[in-house]
């Protein structure tokens, strides 16, 4: 089982444009969620929050600007990067999009290669391991590209699930993850696994992290979940 690929919510009302973008995103290894209007986008954001949103400005019903405003006003979604896509090229429009909370603004027509680069740049902030970045926390070093983990210079032996768990923790040190959130990130949305399985793999991860000594870097928050640091 591989780690869940980064997910993109693609909000575009023109079917042909939506499918071209989805094709290119999937070719880059992204999981693509599609929405044809603002209402559908808001519903998907509630059901399955993505890692990043590609959002067209001109949408039927709820506009892209309003969708962006709602994403950034809610505690559960405000950290999700939003790239606004628009044919509006005036500076006043770009400023309005960015002031509403968009993390980037792309003007139509655009280069698909440039858009993919901008998507990866935003993902580097929120899921750095998904784009091959090295992660560090205290004396722990995780190389996402080579799948190697060391602690105080000594290589650790981690199973694939433990590696994905550690990656999740190291991308957000200090953040408390519930068991359900870890199941979603590590096992995937479409796979049923008992939440107690998380506890088993956390135990294995702890054992691996302390194989050469050192304190336990993982915290158990009773009734809530786990955190790194």
N, C-alpha and C positions, 0 to 999 in steps of 0.2 A: 504494500500500500504506500502510495506517495503522498506527500503533504498536499493539502488543498491548495490549488493554484490561486493566485490573487484574483478577486472577483471585481468586475466592472459593471456598474449599472449604466446602460446606454439608453439615454432618453432622446428619441428622435422621431418626429411624426412622419417623415418621408420614408416609406418602406424601402425604396431602392438605396437611399443613403444609409439607412439603418443596417441593411444587410451587408453592404460593402464594408462598413466600419466593423460590424460583428465578425465578418470573415477575417479581416486583418487582425483584429484583437485575438481571435481564437488561434490564428496562425502563430501569434506571439506567445501562446500558452496561457492566455487569460480565460477565466470562466466568465461568460457574458450573460447578464440578465438584461432583457429588452423591455422597454416601455415606450408606448406610442403617444402618450400624453402625460400631463402633469399629475393627474389623479392616479393613474396606474403607477407612476414613479413613486409617489408618496406611499401607496399601498405596499409596493415591493420594499421600500426602505423600512417599513414597519416589520414586514415578515422576515426579511433576510438582508440585514444591513451589509452593503458591499464594502470593499476596500477603497473604492474610488468611484466617482460619478462623472460621466461625460454627459453634459446637459445642454441641449439646444435652447436658445433663448425663446424663439417663436414656436409656442406649443398651443394646441387647442385647449380650451377650458382654463386650466391653471398654467400661467406662463412660467417659463424657465426661471425668470427673476424671482417669482414668488416661491417656486420649489426650492431654489437656493436659499432664500431667506428662511424658510421653514427648517431646512436641513441644519443651518447654522444657529438656529434659535433653540434647538432641542439638545439637551445634554447627551442623549444617547447617540446622536448623529453628527454633532458639530465638529468632531475631529476628522470626519471623512473628507478627504480632498475633493473639491468640485472644480472641474475644468469646464468653463462656459464656452459653448460654440455658437457663433453668431455671424450673420451677414452684416451686422451693424459695425461699421469700421470707424465711426467718428470717435474722437477721444472722449467725448462726454459719455458715450455708451460704454466704452471700456472702463471708464472710471466708475460708472454706475454699477456695472457688473462686479467689479472688484470690491466696491464699497458694500455691496450686498453680502459679500462673504466669499465670492469665488476665489479660488487659489490661483487660477490661471485663466486667461482669456484668449481664445483662438478664433481668428477671423476667417470666414469662408470667402473664397475657396482656399483650402489649405493643403499642405503636403501631408499625406498619410504617414510618411516616415517621420516628419517633424512631430506630428501628433503623438505617435507611439513613443518618441523620445520624451515628450512632455509627460505622458502617462507614467513612464518609468521613473522620471525625475520626482514626481509626486509620490510614487510608491516607495521610493528610496527613503522618504521621511517616515512613512507609516509602517511599512513592512520591508525593512532593508534587506533581510535575508532572501526575499523573493527575487531580488535582482542581483544576487551573488555577493552581497556585501559581507565583510567580516564584522563580527559583533564582539564587544568586550564588556565584561563586568568584573570589576576587581581583578582577581588573578585568573579569571576564566576567559579563554579566547575561543570563539566558534567561527570556523571558516565555512561559510555556506556553500562555497563552490567545490571545495575538496571533501566536505563532510567530515572534517577533523575537529576534535575538541581537545584543548589542553587546559590544565589547571596548574599554575605555578611551573609552567614549562614541561609538565609531564602529560603524555597523551592519555586520554580516557577512552575506555571501551564503552560505547553507547549503542543500544539497539536502535533501529529506525524510529520507533515510536518515542523513545526517550530523547532522541536527537530532535524530533519535531517539537516535543514538549519544551525542551531547553531553548530552542529557537524562539518559540512563542514568548517565553518568560524574558529572554534577553532582548527582544525587540521592545519590551515595555517594562523595564525594571521598576519595581515598586508597585506596579498595578496588580490589583487583586483580580484573579480570574476565577469565576465560578466553574464548577465541574461541567455544566452544560456549555459554557463558552469554550472550555478546553476541548470538549468533544467536537464542537463545531470546527474549531481551528485545526485540530490535530487529526481527527478521524474523518471529518467531512459531514456535510449536512444530510446526505442521503444514506448514511450508514447507521444502523441501530447498534449501539454499544451501551451496556449497562454503566451507569455513572460510577459504580464501585470499581470498574475497570480502571478508571482514572487514578484511584487511590493506589492500586497495585503498581501502575507504571510510575507514579510519583515516588513510591518506595524504591523502585529499581533505579530511578534517576538519582535519588539521594545517595544510594549506595555507591553508584558510579562516581558521583561528584566527590565523595569522601574516600575513594579507594586509596589515595596516597596521603591521606591526612587532611587536615583543614576542617574548619567549622561547617555546619550545614547552612548553605546560603538560602534554602527554601523555607518560607514561613507557611504554616498551616493556620488559616483563620477559621476558627470553629464555626460551623454552620454556614460558611460562605464559600471558601475555596482556598486557593494557594497563590503565593506571590514570591517573586525573587527579590530578596532584600527587604 
